[in-house]
């Protein structure tokens, strides 16, 4: 999970290019702020990834609750950042205009914390169900969980739409699940 230093961040460059193609003036303020924060923390991480990722061991047993705030806004590498922020860009443009910026900011903040809590609960359940304590040590970073929640919310506000996932036309109510599998296949971990 350690980021490689001293290389060209092609994913970051592509992200900046695509943002410029959309135009800063066309990106709602909270969406732009979230993307800017994630880019800033990618370039200037608060701590190394092993010290910000969320896990049952670190978050629950060691009571390191600040990881709930830090893990969603740190990314493993530039492609992880790229996929998440492109997804944030499109979901943010659609949702923020629909539900307004203040409500959207609130939703992002709540989802960011709740996703870490849900992650820890699921990992804890895996420990108990599979009797495998290694799941307590699984550590995660990134905005993917928040994006998945936004996708479900977007489907609620825009029912009956069709989405394209890897070139396949899929009903939006199922697209979030297909997108989740596709992301896992494209960028496992």
RAFENDA-V362879 format. One record per helix or strand of 2 or more residues. SS is the DSSP state (@ for helix, = for strand). FROM is the first residue (numbers start at 1). TO is the last residue. If there is no record, write none. Layout:
# RAFENDA-V362879
SS;FROM;TO
SS;FROM;TO
This chain:
# RAFENDA-V362879
@;10;22
@;24;26
@;29;43
@;49;51
@;56;61
@;66;73
@;78;99
@;101;130
@;133;136
@;144;157
=;162;165
=;168;171
@;172;186
